[in-house]
Amino acid sequence: AEGVREICLIAQDTSAWGRDLAGGMTLAGLIDALQVGDWDGWLRLQYLHPGGVTDELLRAVAGTPQAVAYFDIPLQHAAPDILRSMGRRGDSDEYLRLLERIRQACPGAAVRTTFIVGYPGETRERFERLLRFVGRAQFDRLSAFRYWDEPGTRAHRLADKVPADEAQDRLDELMDLQAGISLAIGERFVGTTMRVLVEEAGEKPGEMLGRSYRDAPDVDGSVIVTPCPGNGGPRPGQFIDVTIMGAHEHDLRGMPHDR
Protein backbone atom coordinates (compact mmCIF):
# COMPACT_ATOMS: atom_id res chain seq x y z
CA ALA A 1 0.00 0.00 0.00
CA GLU A 2 2.97 2.31 0.58
CA GLY A 3 4.38 1.65 -2.87
CA VAL A 4 7.01 -0.96 -1.96
CA ARG A 5 8.17 -2.66 -5.13
CA GLU A 6 10.63 -5.24 -3.82
CA ILE A 7 10.87 -7.45 -0.74
CA CYS A 8 14.14 -9.28 -0.07
CA LEU A 9 14.09 -12.23 2.32
CA ILE A 10 17.60 -12.49 3.72
CA ALA A 11 19.40 -14.14 6.63
CA GLN A 12 22.74 -15.78 7.34
CA ASP A 13 21.09 -18.90 5.89
CA THR A 14 17.67 -17.96 4.55
CA SER A 15 16.93 -21.53 3.50
CA ALA A 16 17.05 -22.57 7.19
CA TRP A 17 13.98 -20.48 8.00
CA GLY A 18 11.38 -22.39 10.01
CA ARG A 19 13.63 -25.06 11.48
CA ASP A 20 13.12 -23.64 14.97
CA LEU A 21 9.32 -23.42 14.59
CA ALA A 22 6.66 -25.99 15.30
CA GLY A 23 4.48 -27.34 12.53
CA GLY A 24 7.15 -28.15 9.96
CA MET A 25 7.38 -24.64 8.53
CA THR A 26 9.84 -24.11 5.69
CA LEU A 27 10.97 -21.23 3.52
CA ALA A 28 8.72 -22.58 0.77
CA GLY A 29 5.81 -22.50 3.21
CA LEU A 30 6.68 -18.92 4.11
CA ILE A 31 6.52 -17.87 0.47
CA ASP A 32 3.09 -19.49 0.15
CA ALA A 33 1.93 -17.91 3.44
CA LEU A 34 2.86 -14.39 2.38
CA GLN A 35 -0.25 -14.31 0.15
CA VAL A 36 1.00 -11.38 -1.92
CA GLY A 37 -2.05 -11.68 -4.18
CA ASP A 38 -1.90 -9.30 -7.13
CA TRP A 39 0.77 -7.07 -5.57
CA ASP A 40 2.86 -5.49 -8.31
CA GLY A 41 6.36 -6.16 -7.04
CA TRP A 42 9.26 -8.56 -6.68
CA LEU A 43 9.98 -11.10 -3.96
CA ARG A 44 13.67 -12.01 -3.86
CA LEU A 45 15.53 -14.71 -1.88
CA GLN A 46 19.15 -14.18 -0.87
CA TYR A 47 21.83 -16.22 0.94
CA LEU A 48 20.57 -19.74 0.40
CA HIS A 49 22.58 -22.74 1.56
CA PRO A 50 22.98 -25.22 -1.33
CA GLY A 51 21.50 -28.01 0.79
CA GLY A 52 18.41 -25.91 1.42
CA VAL A 53 17.44 -25.44 -2.23
CA THR A 54 14.84 -28.19 -2.21
CA ASP A 55 12.37 -29.18 -4.90
CA GLU A 56 9.66 -27.76 -2.62
CA LEU A 57 11.39 -24.38 -2.60
CA LEU A 58 11.87 -24.41 -6.38
CA ARG A 59 8.16 -25.16 -6.85
CA ALA A 60 7.24 -22.28 -4.52
CA VAL A 61 9.41 -19.83 -6.46
CA ALA A 62 8.17 -21.07 -9.83
CA GLY A 63 4.55 -20.94 -8.64
CA THR A 64 4.60 -17.43 -7.15
CA PRO A 65 4.39 -14.76 -9.87
CA GLN A 66 6.12 -12.14 -7.73
CA ALA A 67 9.03 -14.43 -6.78
CA VAL A 68 11.88 -13.67 -9.15
CA ALA A 69 13.98 -16.53 -10.52
CA TYR A 70 17.09 -15.37 -8.70
CA PHE A 71 19.12 -17.73 -6.53
CA ASP A 72 21.92 -16.39 -4.34
CA ILE A 73 23.84 -19.49 -3.19
CA PRO A 74 27.31 -18.93 -1.69
CA LEU A 75 29.20 -22.13 -2.54
CA GLN A 76 32.61 -21.01 -1.19
CA HIS A 77 34.63 -23.53 -3.24
CA ALA A 78 34.36 -26.55 -5.53
CA ALA A 79 37.21 -28.82 -4.40
CA PRO A 80 35.82 -31.37 -1.90
CA ASP A 81 38.93 -31.32 0.31
CA ILE A 82 38.65 -27.56 0.76
CA LEU A 83 34.90 -27.74 1.37
CA ARG A 84 35.39 -30.40 4.07
CA SER A 85 38.03 -28.25 5.70
CA MET A 86 35.48 -25.43 5.74
CA GLY A 87 32.95 -27.74 7.36
CA ARG A 88 30.79 -27.91 4.25
CA ARG A 89 29.41 -30.79 2.24
CA GLY A 90 29.15 -31.13 -1.52
CA ASP A 91 31.54 -30.93 -4.45
CA SER A 92 31.59 -29.59 -7.99
CA ASP A 93 29.55 -32.45 -9.46
CA GLU A 94 26.86 -32.13 -6.80
CA TYR A 95 26.72 -28.39 -7.34
CA LEU A 96 26.36 -28.82 -11.10
CA ARG A 97 23.39 -31.11 -10.49
CA LEU A 98 21.89 -28.44 -8.22
CA LEU A 99 22.27 -25.80 -10.94
CA GLU A 100 20.61 -28.14 -13.43
CA ARG A 101 17.63 -28.61 -11.08
CA ILE A 102 17.29 -24.85 -10.61
CA ARG A 103 17.43 -24.10 -14.32
CA GLN A 104 14.95 -26.84 -15.16
CA ALA A 105 12.46 -25.71 -12.52
CA CYS A 106 12.87 -21.98 -13.23
CA PRO A 107 13.91 -21.39 -16.85
CA GLY A 108 16.00 -18.26 -17.22
CA ALA A 109 17.01 -18.34 -13.55
CA ALA A 110 19.86 -16.06 -12.53
CA VAL A 111 22.33 -17.64 -10.12
CA ARG A 112 24.78 -15.72 -7.94
CA THR A 113 27.51 -17.30 -5.84
CA THR A 114 30.52 -16.42 -3.72
CA PHE A 115 33.91 -18.10 -3.42
CA ILE A 116 36.95 -17.85 -1.17
CA VAL A 117 40.35 -18.32 -2.82
CA GLY A 118 43.64 -18.94 -1.07
CA TYR A 119 42.04 -20.93 1.75
CA PRO A 120 44.63 -22.99 3.72
CA GLY A 121 45.39 -26.17 1.82
CA GLU A 122 44.28 -24.80 -1.55
CA THR A 123 46.89 -26.22 -3.92
CA ARG A 124 47.16 -25.12 -7.52
CA GLU A 125 45.37 -28.31 -8.54
CA ARG A 126 42.47 -27.58 -6.19
CA PHE A 127 42.24 -24.02 -7.43
CA GLU A 128 42.19 -25.19 -11.04
CA ARG A 129 39.30 -27.48 -10.14
CA LEU A 130 37.45 -24.37 -9.00
CA LEU A 131 38.23 -22.64 -12.32
CA ARG A 132 36.94 -25.63 -14.30
CA PHE A 133 33.78 -25.68 -12.24
CA VAL A 134 33.13 -21.96 -12.78
CA GLY A 135 33.61 -22.44 -16.52
CA ARG A 136 31.01 -25.21 -16.56
CA ALA A 137 28.57 -23.61 -14.11
CA GLN A 138 28.21 -20.32 -16.02
CA PHE A 139 27.11 -18.18 -13.06
CA ASP A 140 25.29 -14.96 -13.84
CA ARG A 141 26.96 -13.22 -10.90
CA LEU A 142 30.03 -14.17 -8.91
CA SER A 143 31.82 -12.54 -6.00
CA ALA A 144 35.11 -13.79 -4.63
CA PHE A 145 37.37 -12.90 -1.76
CA ARG A 146 40.95 -13.65 -0.80
CA TYR A 147 41.25 -15.65 2.40
CA TRP A 148 42.35 -13.68 5.45
CA ASP A 149 43.47 -15.18 8.73
CA GLU A 150 41.04 -14.36 11.52
CA PRO A 151 42.34 -15.15 15.03
CA GLY A 152 40.10 -17.50 16.97
CA THR A 153 38.68 -19.27 13.92
CA ARG A 154 39.30 -22.90 13.01
CA ALA A 155 40.90 -21.88 9.70
CA HIS A 156 43.42 -19.72 11.56
CA ARG A 157 44.89 -22.89 13.10
CA LEU A 158 45.24 -24.74 9.78
CA ALA A 159 48.61 -25.35 8.17
CA ASP A 160 49.52 -25.06 4.48
CA LYS A 161 48.72 -21.35 4.25
CA VAL A 162 48.72 -19.88 0.75
CA PRO A 163 51.03 -16.86 0.41
CA ALA A 164 49.07 -13.62 0.18
CA ASP A 165 50.48 -12.64 -3.22
CA GLU A 166 49.64 -16.07 -4.65
CA ALA A 167 46.12 -15.86 -3.24
CA GLN A 168 45.70 -12.43 -4.85
CA ASP A 169 46.90 -13.77 -8.20
CA ARG A 170 44.34 -16.57 -7.97
CA LEU A 171 41.61 -14.09 -7.11
CA ASP A 172 42.49 -12.00 -10.16
CA GLU A 173 42.52 -15.11 -12.37
CA LEU A 174 39.11 -16.23 -11.15
CA MET A 175 37.55 -12.80 -11.63
CA ASP A 176 39.05 -12.47 -15.11
CA LEU A 177 37.41 -15.77 -16.03
CA GLN A 178 34.07 -14.67 -14.61
CA ALA A 179 34.26 -11.32 -16.40
CA GLY A 180 34.14 -13.08 -19.75
CA ILE A 181 31.30 -15.33 -18.61
CA SER A 182 29.26 -12.41 -17.28
CA LEU A 183 29.73 -10.44 -20.49
CA ALA A 184 28.76 -13.41 -22.68
CA ILE A 185 25.60 -14.00 -20.63
CA GLY A 186 24.71 -10.32 -20.77
CA GLU A 187 25.09 -10.26 -24.54
CA ARG A 188 22.40 -12.94 -24.82
CA PHE A 189 19.87 -10.39 -23.60
CA VAL A 190 20.63 -7.88 -26.37
CA GLY A 191 17.49 -7.51 -28.48
CA THR A 192 15.19 -8.84 -25.76
CA THR A 193 12.75 -6.90 -23.60
CA MET A 194 13.16 -7.01 -19.82
CA ARG A 195 11.08 -5.70 -16.96
CA VAL A 196 13.14 -3.14 -15.04
CA LEU A 197 12.57 -1.46 -11.70
CA VAL A 198 13.75 2.14 -12.05
CA GLU A 199 15.69 3.41 -9.02
CA GLU A 200 17.59 6.63 -9.63
CA ALA A 201 19.08 9.04 -12.12
CA GLY A 202 22.20 7.96 -13.98
CA GLU A 203 25.46 9.81 -14.49
CA LYS A 204 24.50 11.32 -17.85
CA PRO A 205 21.58 13.66 -18.48
CA GLY A 206 18.43 11.74 -19.30
CA GLU A 207 19.76 8.43 -18.00
CA MET A 208 18.03 6.38 -15.33
CA LEU A 209 19.40 3.38 -13.48
CA GLY A 210 17.29 0.35 -12.71
CA ARG A 211 17.50 -3.34 -12.01
CA SER A 212 16.15 -6.45 -13.70
CA TYR A 213 15.21 -9.67 -11.92
CA ARG A 214 18.88 -10.65 -12.32
CA ASP A 215 20.10 -7.79 -10.12
CA ALA A 216 19.82 -7.78 -6.34
CA PRO A 217 20.14 -4.43 -4.56
CA ASP A 218 23.67 -3.25 -3.75
CA VAL A 219 25.53 -6.37 -4.94
CA ASP A 220 24.75 -6.75 -8.66
CA GLY A 221 24.74 -4.59 -11.76
CA SER A 222 22.25 -2.13 -13.21
CA VAL A 223 20.21 -1.61 -16.33
CA ILE A 224 21.06 1.81 -17.74
CA VAL A 225 17.95 3.26 -19.36
CA THR A 226 18.15 6.08 -21.89
CA PRO A 227 14.67 7.60 -22.36
CA CYS A 228 13.35 9.45 -25.37
CA PRO A 229 14.39 13.11 -25.40
CA GLY A 230 11.66 15.27 -23.97
CA ASN A 231 9.39 12.49 -22.73
CA GLY A 232 10.25 13.04 -19.08
CA GLY A 233 11.64 9.54 -18.66
CA PRO A 234 10.64 6.86 -16.21
CA ARG A 235 10.33 7.65 -12.51
CA PRO A 236 12.01 5.92 -9.54
CA GLY A 237 9.82 3.14 -8.20
CA GLN A 238 8.25 2.50 -11.59
CA PHE A 239 8.41 -0.78 -13.51
CA ILE A 240 9.03 -0.35 -17.21
CA ASP A 241 9.78 -2.65 -20.12
CA VAL A 242 13.23 -2.02 -21.55
CA THR A 243 14.63 -3.21 -24.88
CA ILE A 244 18.25 -4.18 -24.26
CA MET A 245 20.62 -2.57 -26.74
CA GLY A 246 24.02 -3.39 -25.27
CA ALA A 247 25.84 -5.37 -22.59
CA HIS A 248 28.80 -4.68 -20.34
CA GLU A 249 30.54 -6.95 -17.85
CA HIS A 250 28.12 -6.12 -15.05
CA ASP A 251 25.46 -3.87 -16.59
CA LEU A 252 22.99 -3.82 -19.43
CA ARG A 253 21.95 -0.77 -21.45
CA GLY A 254 18.62 -0.19 -23.14
CA MET A 255 15.71 2.07 -23.92
CA PRO A 256 12.04 2.04 -22.98
CA HIS A 257 10.23 -0.56 -25.06
CA ASP A 258 7.65 1.93 -26.37
CA ARG A 259 10.30 4.23 -27.85
C-alpha positions as CSV (number, residue, x, y, z in Angstrom):
1,A,0.0,0.0,0.0
2,E,3.0,2.3,0.6
3,G,4.4,1.6,-2.9
4,V,7.0,-1.0,-2.0
5,R,8.2,-2.7,-5.1
6,E,10.6,-5.2,-3.8
7,I,10.9,-7.5,-0.7
8,C,14.1,-9.3,-0.1
9,L,14.1,-12.2,2.3
10,I,17.6,-12.5,3.7
11,A,19.4,-14.1,6.6
12,Q,22.7,-15.8,7.3
13,D,21.1,-18.9,5.9
14,T,17.7,-18.0,4.5
15,S,16.9,-21.5,3.5
16,A,17.0,-22.6,7.2
17,W,14.0,-20.5,8.0
18,G,11.4,-22.4,10.0
19,R,13.6,-25.1,11.5
20,D,13.1,-23.6,15.0
21,L,9.3,-23.4,14.6
22,A,6.7,-26.0,15.3
23,G,4.5,-27.3,12.5
24,G,7.1,-28.1,10.0
25,M,7.4,-24.6,8.5
26,T,9.8,-24.1,5.7
27,L,11.0,-21.2,3.5
28,A,8.7,-22.6,0.8
29,G,5.8,-22.5,3.2
30,L,6.7,-18.9,4.1
31,I,6.5,-17.9,0.5
32,D,3.1,-19.5,0.2
33,A,1.9,-17.9,3.4
34,L,2.9,-14.4,2.4
35,Q,-0.2,-14.3,0.1
36,V,1.0,-11.4,-1.9
37,G,-2.1,-11.7,-4.2
38,D,-1.9,-9.3,-7.1
39,W,0.8,-7.1,-5.6
40,D,2.9,-5.5,-8.3
41,G,6.4,-6.2,-7.0
42,W,9.3,-8.6,-6.7
43,L,10.0,-11.1,-4.0
44,R,13.7,-12.0,-3.9
45,L,15.5,-14.7,-1.9
46,Q,19.2,-14.2,-0.9
47,Y,21.8,-16.2,0.9
48,L,20.6,-19.7,0.4
49,H,22.6,-22.7,1.6
50,P,23.0,-25.2,-1.3
51,G,21.5,-28.0,0.8
52,G,18.4,-25.9,1.4
53,V,17.4,-25.4,-2.2
54,T,14.8,-28.2,-2.2
55,D,12.4,-29.2,-4.9
56,E,9.7,-27.8,-2.6
57,L,11.4,-24.4,-2.6
58,L,11.9,-24.4,-6.4
59,R,8.2,-25.2,-6.8
60,A,7.2,-22.3,-4.5
61,V,9.4,-19.8,-6.5
62,A,8.2,-21.1,-9.8
63,G,4.5,-20.9,-8.6
64,T,4.6,-17.4,-7.2
65,P,4.4,-14.8,-9.9
66,Q,6.1,-12.1,-7.7
67,A,9.0,-14.4,-6.8
68,V,11.9,-13.7,-9.1
69,A,14.0,-16.5,-10.5
70,Y,17.1,-15.4,-8.7
71,F,19.1,-17.7,-6.5
72,D,21.9,-16.4,-4.3
73,I,23.8,-19.5,-3.2
74,P,27.3,-18.9,-1.7
75,L,29.2,-22.1,-2.5
76,Q,32.6,-21.0,-1.2
77,H,34.6,-23.5,-3.2
78,A,34.4,-26.5,-5.5
79,A,37.2,-28.8,-4.4
80,P,35.8,-31.4,-1.9
81,D,38.9,-31.3,0.3
82,I,38.6,-27.6,0.8
83,L,34.9,-27.7,1.4
84,R,35.4,-30.4,4.1
85,S,38.0,-28.3,5.7
86,M,35.5,-25.4,5.7
87,G,32.9,-27.7,7.4
88,R,30.8,-27.9,4.3
89,R,29.4,-30.8,2.2
90,G,29.2,-31.1,-1.5
91,D,31.5,-30.9,-4.5
92,S,31.6,-29.6,-8.0
93,D,29.5,-32.4,-9.5
94,E,26.9,-32.1,-6.8
95,Y,26.7,-28.4,-7.3
96,L,26.4,-28.8,-11.1
97,R,23.4,-31.1,-10.5
98,L,21.9,-28.4,-8.2
99,L,22.3,-25.8,-10.9
100,E,20.6,-28.1,-13.4
101,R,17.6,-28.6,-11.1
102,I,17.3,-24.9,-10.6
103,R,17.4,-24.1,-14.3
104,Q,15.0,-26.8,-15.2
105,A,12.5,-25.7,-12.5
106,C,12.9,-22.0,-13.2
107,P,13.9,-21.4,-16.9
108,G,16.0,-18.3,-17.2
109,A,17.0,-18.3,-13.5
110,A,19.9,-16.1,-12.5
111,V,22.3,-17.6,-10.1
112,R,24.8,-15.7,-7.9
113,T,27.5,-17.3,-5.8
114,T,30.5,-16.4,-3.7
115,F,33.9,-18.1,-3.4
116,I,36.9,-17.8,-1.2
117,V,40.4,-18.3,-2.8
118,G,43.6,-18.9,-1.1
119,Y,42.0,-20.9,1.8
120,P,44.6,-23.0,3.7
121,G,45.4,-26.2,1.8
122,E,44.3,-24.8,-1.6
123,T,46.9,-26.2,-3.9
124,R,47.2,-25.1,-7.5
125,E,45.4,-28.3,-8.5
126,R,42.5,-27.6,-6.2
127,F,42.2,-24.0,-7.4
128,E,42.2,-25.2,-11.0
129,R,39.3,-27.5,-10.1
130,L,37.4,-24.4,-9.0
131,L,38.2,-22.6,-12.3
132,R,36.9,-25.6,-14.3
133,F,33.8,-25.7,-12.2
134,V,33.1,-22.0,-12.8
135,G,33.6,-22.4,-16.5
136,R,31.0,-25.2,-16.6
137,A,28.6,-23.6,-14.1
138,Q,28.2,-20.3,-16.0
139,F,27.1,-18.2,-13.1
140,D,25.3,-15.0,-13.8
141,R,27.0,-13.2,-10.9
142,L,30.0,-14.2,-8.9
143,S,31.8,-12.5,-6.0
144,A,35.1,-13.8,-4.6
145,F,37.4,-12.9,-1.8
146,R,40.9,-13.7,-0.8
147,Y,41.2,-15.7,2.4
148,W,42.4,-13.7,5.5
149,D,43.5,-15.2,8.7
150,E,41.0,-14.4,11.5
151,P,42.3,-15.1,15.0
152,G,40.1,-17.5,17.0
153,T,38.7,-19.3,13.9
154,R,39.3,-22.9,13.0
155,A,40.9,-21.9,9.7
156,H,43.4,-19.7,11.6
157,R,44.9,-22.9,13.1
158,L,45.2,-24.7,9.8
159,A,48.6,-25.4,8.2
160,D,49.5,-25.1,4.5
161,K,48.7,-21.4,4.2
162,V,48.7,-19.9,0.7
163,P,51.0,-16.9,0.4
164,A,49.1,-13.6,0.2
165,D,50.5,-12.6,-3.2
166,E,49.6,-16.1,-4.7
167,A,46.1,-15.9,-3.2
168,Q,45.7,-12.4,-4.8
169,D,46.9,-13.8,-8.2
170,R,44.3,-16.6,-8.0
171,L,41.6,-14.1,-7.1
172,D,42.5,-12.0,-10.2
173,E,42.5,-15.1,-12.4
174,L,39.1,-16.2,-11.1
175,M,37.5,-12.8,-11.6
176,D,39.1,-12.5,-15.1
177,L,37.4,-15.8,-16.0
178,Q,34.1,-14.7,-14.6
179,A,34.3,-11.3,-16.4
180,G,34.1,-13.1,-19.8
181,I,31.3,-15.3,-18.6
182,S,29.3,-12.4,-17.3
183,L,29.7,-10.4,-20.5
184,A,28.8,-13.4,-22.7
185,I,25.6,-14.0,-20.6
186,G,24.7,-10.3,-20.8
187,E,25.1,-10.3,-24.5
188,R,22.4,-12.9,-24.8
189,F,19.9,-10.4,-23.6
190,V,20.6,-7.9,-26.4
191,G,17.5,-7.5,-28.5
192,T,15.2,-8.8,-25.8
193,T,12.8,-6.9,-23.6
194,M,13.2,-7.0,-19.8
195,R,11.1,-5.7,-17.0
196,V,13.1,-3.1,-15.0
197,L,12.6,-1.5,-11.7
198,V,13.7,2.1,-12.1
199,E,15.7,3.4,-9.0
200,E,17.6,6.6,-9.6
201,A,19.1,9.0,-12.1
202,G,22.2,8.0,-14.0
203,E,25.5,9.8,-14.5
204,K,24.5,11.3,-17.8
205,P,21.6,13.7,-18.5
206,G,18.4,11.7,-19.3
207,E,19.8,8.4,-18.0
208,M,18.0,6.4,-15.3
209,L,19.4,3.4,-13.5
210,G,17.3,0.4,-12.7
211,R,17.5,-3.3,-12.0
212,S,16.2,-6.5,-13.7
213,Y,15.2,-9.7,-11.9
214,R,18.9,-10.6,-12.3
215,D,20.1,-7.8,-10.1
216,A,19.8,-7.8,-6.3
217,P,20.1,-4.4,-4.6
218,D,23.7,-3.2,-3.8
219,V,25.5,-6.4,-4.9
220,D,24.7,-6.7,-8.7
221,G,24.7,-4.6,-11.8
222,S,22.3,-2.1,-13.2
223,V,20.2,-1.6,-16.3
224,I,21.1,1.8,-17.7
225,V,18.0,3.3,-19.4
226,T,18.2,6.1,-21.9
227,P,14.7,7.6,-22.4
228,C,13.3,9.4,-25.4
229,P,14.4,13.1,-25.4
230,G,11.7,15.3,-24.0
231,N,9.4,12.5,-22.7
232,G,10.2,13.0,-19.1
233,G,11.6,9.5,-18.7
234,P,10.6,6.9,-16.2
235,R,10.3,7.6,-12.5
236,P,12.0,5.9,-9.5
237,G,9.8,3.1,-8.2
238,Q,8.3,2.5,-11.6
239,F,8.4,-0.8,-13.5
240,I,9.0,-0.4,-17.2
241,D,9.8,-2.7,-20.1
242,V,13.2,-2.0,-21.6
243,T,14.6,-3.2,-24.9
244,I,18.2,-4.2,-24.3
245,M,20.6,-2.6,-26.7
246,G,24.0,-3.4,-25.3
247,A,25.8,-5.4,-22.6
248,H,28.8,-4.7,-20.3
249,E,30.5,-7.0,-17.9
250,H,28.1,-6.1,-15.1
251,D,25.5,-3.9,-16.6
252,L,23.0,-3.8,-19.4
253,R,21.9,-0.8,-21.5
254,G,18.6,-0.2,-23.1
255,M,15.7,2.1,-23.9
256,P,12.0,2.0,-23.0
257,H,10.2,-0.6,-25.1
258,D,7.6,1.9,-26.4
259,R,10.3,4.2,-27.8
